[in-house]
Amino acid sequence: MRIGRMVWAALALGWCAHAAFGLAEPTVSVQVKDGRFNLMRNGAPYVVRGVGGDGSLALLAESGGNSVRTWSADKLGEVLDQCERRGLTVTACLWLGHERHGFNYGDVGQVAKQMEAARETILKYRDHPALLIWCFGNEMEGDGNNAAIWGAVNNLASMAKRLDANHPTMTIISEVGGRKVANLHSLCPDIDIVGINSYAGAASLAERYVAAGGTKPFIVTEFGPPGTWEVAKSPWGVPVEPSSTEKAGWYRKAWEKTAAGSSLCLGAYAFLWGNKQETTATWFGMLLPDGTRLACVDTMRELWTGKPPANRCPEIAALKVVGEAQGDPKATIKVSLQAADPDGDPISVRWVLQAEATETGWGGDTESAPPTYSDATVRSDANGCEVRLPDEPGGMRLFAYVTDGKGGGATANLPLLVKGVPRKRPARKADLPLVIYDEAGRVGAPYAASGWMGNAGAVKLDEACTDRPATGKTCIRCEYTASGDWAGVIWQDPPGDWGDRPGGWNVQGARRITWKARGARGGEIVTFHFGLINPDKPYADSVRRKIENVALKADWQTYTLELPGDDLSRIKSGFGWTVAGQGGPVAFFLDDIRIE
């Protein structure tokens, strides 16, 4: 594979500098020899055999894995310590803001705070013996055409090199489409390694990366089965999930064709070492919640060690509906299962009927698990089952969980449909007071500031502002930089939804919503909203209220919107503000927003 002249020159120049000045070899470095890139750790080649997730580190080490990646610096010290005890390394990924979550890379203050947080993390952990790579961001690049994002990434990488010369730098992109690869290469010279998340296309990633202009070494930072966006759909439009047995083949192809087959690839991190609700309860998980391993774990063990496990996971040859996969409410559906254990171990099968997920996230966002129907099974054994559909129209999934009693398992599921017009799912009942923003910030908050309206490009939002908060250490700084037109931000549940999906909160019993606000100078005119989505949408706010044209003062004031007798059974838009152009920038601050 041809290596770009500039890359060769940069590597040669770096080697000469080390030789000329007698500098010690970095703890971890990237080197190239005979046309192949190598990750070197303490002077020896190091191929990343890694995973991402919070599953058993003991099982990972036993399976031949050697590394773990993170998505943020949360609990990084704990992860590093645990991995060191197991002889594992850590690619420390520092979370960078996503524009779709409201982060503005044109906001100098937001970018500076992000950089300061990264600086503190690097200084704190740069000497940890388990540290392998500093990684900045995960899929924060969007379409890859915002130069401000790449500039922020390169500044972080440059800072990391100044603070820690012993570990290479990386950033992670979602696949290699558009001009992502080209822009990253031209705008991020201080990034040593390109991290790429790829699923159905992982086996062809190396060729596609080079075709997109890639010359830097890369690591596959997420790989696994085809994503929910890459598979066939049922007749009613939901993705059809491969069985765990089928998924194992996808892990194998990705490793053999790319991780082990490319001179540019330094290794790969399999996804997900653990389990997670993402469209379904089993789509990306390599383990079940009780730690039972699935076939992809056995596959990776064989690829990493050259030897299969002593006892292998059960296999599912087929899970099929006998007859129709849809029926009227309370109809009975029959399914057949062909499953066996390759070692001859007796198997047991657990059947679970679960509602189809309707509150799905995007890009790995957190999802709530849909309800299950414990009394749905009419008859079941290891060869199939009969389930009675619930009386609520809508999508369902029937899961088969197969185990061998020796730590191995297999899963498969079938989408089913209860005919009829689905009733609206009720909103979750909230405990009062329901805090939208306080000192805890956005972590675990019931609503996200995701509904940007009007001239959104002129909006800046900092939810961790330290400029004279009303209480605690932080508040929200809002700014509209245009002199005309209008804009606003709404706190939504689910994020980004304008009434097409279930969600929101039932706050029946609440009497008011209160918040604190102040203007940057005083006199700023702001309209505040509670509930915004009109009844023409399937999932509207059950009430829509606002206080118009509030003239803010320069000091903190408490504002209250009384809710006497209002229908509060579904509040999708928990809070929001709009401003019209006022001849110049309008800046104001919010704090302590709660429904009580």
Residue pairs with C-beta under 8 A, 6 or more apart in sequence:
1 35
1 210
1 262
1 263
1 264
3 32
3 35
3 215
4 215
6 215
7 32
7 215
7 216
8 32
11 30
11 31
11 32
17 23
18 25
25 40
25 43
26 165
26 166
26 167
27 41
27 42
27 166
27 167
28 39
28 40
28 41
28 42
28 46
28 131
28 132
28 133
28 166
28 167
28 168
29 39
29 40
29 168
30 37
30 38
30 39
30 40
30 168
30 192
30 193
30 217
30 266
31 37
31 38
31 40
32 38
35 263
36 263
37 217
37 263
37 264
37 265
37 266
38 45
38 46
38 266
39 45
39 46
39 47
39 48
39 168
39 217
39 266
39 267
40 46
41 89
41 132
46 66
46 89
46 132
46 267
47 259
47 266
47 267
48 66
48 67
48 91
48 132
48 219
48 266
48 267
48 268
48 269
49 64
49 65
49 66
49 67
49 267
49 268
49 300
49 304
50 65
50 66
50 67
50 68
50 69
50 91
50 267
50 268
50 269
50 270
51 60
51 65
51 67
51 68
51 69
51 269
51 270
51 271
51 272
51 273
51 286
51 300
52 68
52 69
52 70
52 71
52 221
52 222
52 269
52 270
52 271
52 272
52 273
53 271
53 272
53 273
53 274
53 276
53 286
54 273
54 274
55 273
55 274
55 275
55 286
55 287
55 291
56 287
56 291
57 68
57 82
57 83
57 86
57 88
58 86
59 287
59 291
59 293
59 297
60 68
60 86
60 88
60 273
61 86
61 87
61 88
63 297
63 300
63 301
63 304
63 305
63 309
64 300
64 301
64 304
64 305
65 88
65 300
65 304
66 87
66 88
66 89
67 83
67 88
67 89
67 90
67 91
67 132
67 267
67 269
68 79
68 83
68 88
68 89
68 90
68 91
68 269
68 273
69 90
69 91
69 93
69 135
69 221
69 269
70 76
70 79
70 90
70 91
70 92
70 93
71 93
71 95
71 138
72 93
72 94
72 95
73 92
73 94
73 95
73 117
73 121
76 90
76 92
76 121
76 125
77 124
77 125
77 128
79 90
80 90
80 92
80 125
80 128
80 130
80 131
81 130
83 89
83 90
83 130
84 128
84 129
84 130
88 130
89 130
89 131
89 132
90 130
90 131
90 132
91 132
91 133
91 135
91 170
91 219
91 221
91 269
92 121
92 125
92 131
92 132
92 133
92 134
92 135
93 135
93 136
93 137
93 138
93 172
94 117
94 118
94 121
94 134
94 135
94 136
94 137
94 156
95 137
95 138
96 103
96 114
96 136
96 137
96 138
96 140
96 152
96 153
96 156
97 103
97 105
97 110
97 114
97 140
98 139
98 140
98 142
98 363
99 105
99 140
99 142
99 146
99 149
100 142
100 362
100 363
100 450
100 496
101 448
101 450
101 495
102 448
102 449
102 450
102 452
102 461
102 463
102 489
103 110
103 140
104 110
104 459
104 460
104 461
105 111
105 146
105 148
105 149
105 151
105 152
106 148
106 460
107 460
107 462
109 462
109 465
109 477
110 460
110 462
111 152
113 462
113 464
114 152
114 156
115 152
115 155
115 156
115 159
118 136
118 156
118 159
118 160
119 159
119 163
122 134
122 159
122 160
122 163
122 164
123 163
125 131
126 163
126 164
126 166
126 167
131 167
132 167
133 167
133 168
133 169
133 170
133 193
133 219
134 157
134 160
134 164
134 167
134 168
134 169
134 170
135 169
135 170
135 171
135 172
135 195
135 221
136 153
136 156
136 157
136 160
136 169
136 170
136 171
136 191
137 153
137 171
137 172
138 172
138 195
138 197
138 221
139 172
139 173
139 174
139 197
139 363
139 364
140 149
141 149
141 150
141 171
141 173
141 174
141 180
141 184
142 149
143 178
143 180
144 173
144 177
144 178
144 179
144 180
144 183
144 184
145 178
145 179
145 183
147 183
147 187
150 183
150 184
150 187
150 188
151 187
153 171
153 188
153 191
154 187
154 188
154 189
154 190
154 191
156 169
157 169
157 171
157 188
157 190
157 191
157 192
158 190
160 167
160 169
160 190
161 169
161 190
168 192
168 193
169 190
169 191
169 192
169 193
170 191
170 192
170 193
170 194
170 195
170 219
170 221
171 184
171 188
171 191
171 194
171 195
172 195
172 196
172 197
172 221
173 180
173 181
173 184
173 194
173 195
173 196
173 197
174 196
174 197
174 363
175 196
175 197
175 198
175 201
176 196
176 198
176 205
176 208
176 209
176 212
176 214
177 212
180 212
181 194
181 209
181 212
181 213
181 214
182 212
182 213
184 191
184 194
185 213
185 214
185 215
185 216
191 216
192 216
192 217
193 216
193 217
193 218
193 219
193 266
194 209
194 214
194 216
194 217
194 218
194 219
195 218
195 219
195 220
195 221
196 205
196 209
196 218
196 219
196 220
196 221
197 220
197 221
197 222
197 223
197 271
198 205
198 220
198 222
198 223
198 254
199 222
199 223
199 224
199 225
199 226
199 227
199 230
199 250
200 225
200 226
200 227
200 230
200 231
200 250
201 208
202 220
202 223
202 250
202 253
202 254
202 257
202 258
203 253
203 254
203 256
203 257
203 258
204 257
204 258
205 220
205 254
205 258
206 257
206 258
206 261
206 262
206 264
206 265
209 218
209 264
210 264
214 264
215 264
216 264
217 264
217 265
217 266
218 264
218 265
218 266
219 265
219 266
219 267
219 268
219 269
220 254
220 258
220 259
220 265
220 267
220 268
220 269
221 268
221 269
222 269
222 271
223 251
223 254
223 255
223 258
223 259
223 268
223 269
223 270
223 271
224 247
224 250
224 251
224 254
224 270
224 271
224 272
224 284
224 286
224 296
225 242
225 246
225 247
225 250
225 251
225 283
225 284
225 296
226 242
226 250
228 239
228 241
228 278
228 279
228 283
228 360
229 239
231 239
231 240
231 241
231 242
232 239
232 240
233 239
233 240
234 240
234 325
234 415
234 417
235 326
236 326
236 395
236 415
236 417
238 356
238 395
238 415
239 279
240 415
241 279
241 280
241 282
241 283
241 412
241 413
242 250
243 316
243 319
243 410
243 411
243 412
244 282
244 294
244 295
244 296
244 313
244 316
244 409
244 410
244 411
244 412
245 295
245 315
245 316
245 317
245 410
245 412
247 294
247 295
247 296
248 294
248 295
248 296
248 298
248 299
249 299
251 270
251 296
251 299
251 300
252 299
252 303
254 268
255 268
255 300
255 303
256 303
258 265
258 268
259 265
259 267
259 268
260 303
270 286
270 296
270 300
271 284
271 286
272 284
272 285
272 286
273 286
273 287
274 285
274 286
274 287
275 281
275 282
275 285
275 287
275 288
275 289
276 284
276 285
277 357
277 367
277 368
277 369
278 284
278 360
278 361
278 364
278 367
279 357
279 360
279 367
280 357
280 397
280 399
280 413
281 354
281 369
281 399
282 288
282 399
282 411
282 413
285 294
286 293
286 294
286 296
286 297
286 300
287 293
287 294
287 297
288 294
288 401
288 409
288 411
291 407
292 403
292 407
292 408
292 409
293 313
293 407
293 408
293 409
294 313
294 408
294 409
294 410
294 411
295 312
295 313
295 315
295 410
297 313
298 308
298 309
298 312
298 313
298 408
301 307
301 308
301 309
302 308
302 309
311 343
311 345
311 404
311 406
311 407
311 408
312 341
312 342
312 343
312 408
313 404
313 408
313 409
313 410
314 339
314 340
314 341
314 342
314 345
314 347
314 402
314 403
314 404
314 408
314 409
314 410
315 339
315 340
315 341
315 342
315 410
316 337
316 338
316 339
316 400
316 402
316 410
316 411
316 412
317 338
317 339
317 340
318 336
318 337
318 338
319 335
319 336
319 337
319 338
319 400
319 412
319 413
319 414
320 335
320 336
320 414
321 333
321 334
321 335
321 414
321 416
322 334
322 335
322 336
322 384
323 333
323 334
324 333
325 333
325 414
325 415
325 416
325 417
326 416
326 417
326 418
326 419
327 333
327 389
327 416
327 417
327 418
327 419
328 389
328 418
328 419
328 420
329 389
329 390
329 391
329 392
329 393
329 418
329 419
329 420
330 388
330 389
330 390
330 391
331 388
331 389
331 418
332 378
332 386
332 387
332 388
332 389
333 386
333 387
333 389
333 398
333 416
334 384
334 385
334 386
335 384
335 385
335 386
335 387
335 398
335 414
336 383
336 384
337 349
337 382
337 383
337 384
337 385
337 400
337 402
337 412
338 383
339 347
339 349
339 382
339 400
339 402
339 410
340 347
341 347
341 404
341 408
343 404
345 404
345 405
345 406
346 404
346 405
347 382
347 402
347 403
347 404
348 382
348 402
348 403
348 405
349 380
349 381
349 382
349 400
349 401
349 402
350 400
350 401
350 403
351 377
351 380
351 385
351 387
351 398
351 399
351 400
351 401
352 372
352 398
352 399
352 401
353 372
353 373
353 376
353 377
353 387
353 390
353 396
353 397
353 398
353 399
353 416
354 370
354 371
354 372
354 373
354 396
354 397
354 398
354 399
355 370
355 371
355 372
355 373
355 394
355 395
355 396
355 397
356 370
356 394
356 395
356 396
356 397
356 415
357 367
357 369
357 370
358 370
358 395
358 425
358 501
358 502
359 367
359 368
359 370
359 494
359 501
359 502
359 503
360 367
361 367
361 494
361 495
362 496
365 495
373 390
373 396
376 387
376 388
376 389
376 390
377 385
377 386
377 387
378 385
378 386
378 387
378 388
379 385
379 386
380 386
382 402
385 398
385 400
387 398
387 416
389 396
389 416
389 418
390 396
390 418
391 418
392 418
392 422
392 423
393 418
393 419
393 420
393 421
393 422
393 423
394 417
394 418
394 422
394 423
395 415
395 416
395 417
395 418
396 415
396 416
396 417
396 418
397 413
397 414
397 415
397 416
398 413
398 414
398 416
399 411
399 412
399 413
400 411
400 412
400 413
401 409
401 410
401 411
402 409
402 410
402 411
403 409
424 502
424 538
424 539
425 502
426 506
426 569
426 570
427 502
427 503
427 504
427 505
427 506
427 569
427 570
427 571
427 572
428 504
428 505
428 506
429 505
429 506
429 508
430 446
430 505
430 506
430 507
430 595
432 507
432 509
432 510
432 595
432 596
433 510
433 594
433 595
433 596
434 446
434 505
434 507
434 510
434 574
434 594
434 595
434 596
435 445
435 446
435 593
435 594
436 445
436 446
436 447
436 491
436 574
436 575
436 593
436 594
436 595
437 445
437 463
437 476
437 491
437 575
437 590
437 591
437 592
437 593
438 471
438 472
438 591
438 592
438 593
438 594
439 471
439 472
439 473
439 474
441 463
441 464
441 474
442 448
442 449
442 463
446 493
446 505
446 574
447 491
447 492
447 493
447 573
447 574
447 575
448 491
448 492
448 493
448 495
448 496
449 461
449 463
449 476
449 489
449 490
449 491
449 492
450 490
450 491
450 492
450 495
450 496
451 489
451 490
451 491
451 492
451 496
451 498
451 532
451 573
451 576
452 459
452 487
452 488
452 489
453 487
453 488
453 489
453 490
453 578
454 485
454 486
454 487
454 488
454 578
455 480
455 482
455 485
455 486
455 487
456 487
458 480
458 481
458 482
458 485
458 487
459 478
459 479
459 480
459 481
459 487
459 488
459 489
460 477
460 478
460 479
460 480
460 481
461 476
461 477
461 478
461 479
461 489
462 476
462 477
463 474
463 476
464 474
465 474
465 475
465 476
465 477
465 589
466 473
466 474
466 475
467 475
467 477
467 589
468 475
468 589
469 475
469 589
469 591
470 516
470 518
470 556
470 589
470 591
470 592
471 516
471 591
471 592
472 591
475 589
475 590
475 591
476 589
476 590
476 591
477 587
477 588
477 589
478 489
478 577
478 587
478 588
478 589
478 590
479 585
479 586
479 587
479 588
480 487
480 579
480 581
480 585
480 586
480 587
481 585
482 581
483 581
483 582
483 583
483 584
483 585
484 581
485 580
485 581
486 578
486 579
486 580
486 581
487 578
487 579
488 527
488 529
488 576
488 577
488 578
488 579
489 576
489 577
490 529
490 532
490 573
490 575
490 576
491 573
491 574
491 575
491 576
491 593
492 498
492 572
492 573
492 574
493 503
493 504
493 505
493 572
493 574
494 501
494 503
497 503
497 539
497 572
498 533
498 537
499 533
499 534
499 537
499 538
499 539
499 540
499 541
499 572
500 537
500 538
500 539
501 539
502 539
503 539
503 572
504 539
504 541
504 570
504 571
504 572
505 570
505 571
505 574
506 568
506 569
506 570
506 571
507 568
507 571
507 595
508 568
508 569
509 568
510 563
510 568
510 595
510 596
511 562
511 563
511 564
511 596
512 560
512 561
512 562
512 563
512 595
512 596
513 530
513 560
513 561
513 563
513 574
513 575
513 593
513 594
513 595
513 596
514 558
514 559
514 560
514 561
514 592
514 593
514 594
514 596
515 528
515 558
515 559
515 575
515 590
515 591
515 592
515 593
515 594
516 556
516 557
516 558
516 559
516 590
516 591
516 592
517 526
517 528
517 550
517 552
517 556
517 557
517 559
517 588
517 589
517 590
517 591
518 552
518 553
518 554
518 555
518 556
518 557
518 588
518 589
519 552
519 553
519 554
519 587
519 588
519 589
520 554
520 587
520 588
520 589
521 554
521 587
522 552
522 553
522 554
523 551
523 552
524 551
524 552
524 579
524 582
524 586
524 587
524 588
525 549
525 550
525 551
525 552
525 579
525 580
525 582
525 586
526 549
526 550
526 552
526 577
526 578
526 579
526 586
526 588
527 546
527 547
527 548
527 549
527 550
527 577
527 578
527 579
528 546
528 547
528 550
528 559
528 561
528 575
528 576
528 577
529 544
529 545
529 546
529 573
529 575
529 576
529 577
529 578
530 543
530 544
530 545
530 546
530 561
530 563
530 571
530 573
530 574
530 575
530 576
531 541
531 542
531 543
531 544
531 545
531 571
531 572
531 573
532 541
532 544
532 572
532 573
532 576
533 539
533 540
533 541
533 544
533 572
533 573
534 540
534 544
539 570
539 572
540 570
540 572
541 570
541 571
541 572
541 573
542 566
542 567
542 568
542 569
542 570
542 571
543 563
543 566
543 567
543 568
543 571
545 561
545 563
545 566
546 561
547 559
547 561
550 559
552 588
556 589
556 591
571 595
574 595
575 593
577 590
579 586
